[in-house]
Amino acid sequence: MTDVHDEVSTVTVTVNGREIRADPGELLIDACERTGTYIPRFCHHSRMNPVGMCRMCLVEVDAGRGPALQPSCMVPVTDGMSVDTESEATKKAQEGVLEFLLINHPLDCPVCDKGGECPLQDQTMAYGPGETRFVEEKRHFEKPIPISDLVYLDRERCILCDRCTRFADEVAGDPLIHFMDRGNNTQVNTFPDEPFASYFSGNTVQICPVGALTATPYRFKARPWDLEETVSTAWTDSMGSRIAVQSSRNRVLRLLGIDADPVNWGWLSDKERFSF
């Protein structure tokens, strides 16, 4: 009886020639990842509303009217849908997105705190074109600027993925950081002369896919491969948030939130995150 119910309440999607089952309305990018097919992304976060900002998750989707490139973070699965994440059109689109993102992104990985755990770095190696055709001067901003006592912002590294702004608005309820200006001058920043005075600002550092937002206590302290990690429970209050305690040479250097569905979804207050 259970098997019959499961078959009726799910839809069948073909991904790279393999049939998978997904829940009706489930986003394509989540259904693919859950069944073992990773689609690259920058803006998508499973705990926030999709926006389709970065376009890195473009894949070929055929829902009955022929294949077309669509952002998988915005497309809910439908029965009979056919998806190709490895087609030439998909690869060319992803290469193009990465080339555009790297036009203004500084190549300062050796001195960037995100180096070694950077999705942009990893996906450029895995899906990028390997070289750029851009020879003009990159965009420049003053860097880094302190937007609070705990967070520094490097606008040159920002890829406008909308993660930090969505978190501040949707999760924290403090829309204190947002997009400013237009076109090539678009940047993320706080209101003029107003600090990023949120009790949850450290979460934006953790979910930033590049080194645009960095935490003052961790800046230039270590590389991720030098850290030892221990899963634990936050000790500053009674929430019981799941955390990863990362240390080096017997010294705690940072705390990261772990996505625990019954508890904190990966979010931490600044009181918990910087309590050490």
Phi, psi and omega in degrees: 000321180296317181298319179297317180298316180299319181294322181288324186270005177237165177244156180256128179234138177261118180243115180053041178083001182244131180280135175230161176249139182220159178283141177303131181088350178294139179294142183301319183296323179286321180296319179295315181295320181297331183256014170101008178245111183272130175249125183298149181200158172235314185278334186290134173219128189295342181261008178226161181295141179288148179229342179065038185283315193273335180066011180290338185268019178299129176220162178278123182237130176240106180258018178118352180241020181099153182291142177208149179287127179220146177288116186292344179280353181245355187254116173284147181291148174227155183296131179087000179296141177243131186231136177234110180266001184234014181288164179297322179296320179295313181298318180295320179295317180292322175299317181296318178299314180295322179296320178294317181297326183275356178303314182252353181285126181292142178269067183244035181307321182297337181245011181265135181296340182275350183304129181098343177220031187260118177301324178295318178298312182295315184285333174294320177292321186275324188235356186282169182284344179094336177206163181245153175262000185272123181238357181284172180291138177284163177288143182233140172227161171298136186212149336278162178245137178281117177264353171197181178291341186249342188234133174250145181241126174248099187290338178293329182276343186295135178252014174057047182278346177075013180289309184295320181291322177293318179299313182300323183276308189280320187264304183282334183074016178238083182286066185264356178227135186200177178285144176229157177064187185219165176059224182294343181267003180300135180213161172262135179196172174268173176297146182307129177064015177245122180287164176280073189272064179250146177285355184233025187297331182296337178295327179294328177293317183293322184270353177297125183280357177227190181265031182289323179246125180229150181268130182305316182295339184254349186304125175061026181269324184193168171258152184301329181284351176269354188266143170259137186242136176230126178281133184211193179237136180300142189247003186274340179212191185263012181291327182073032182297140177279133183224160171248118179269116182250129186223164175211131180055045176063027178229126178290128182250331176196159175241134178240146177282143176250136182287097176249113187303318182285346190243275194242358177057018181094352182272146175225148171283158178297330177299318178286315188294323185248026185287343183281000000 
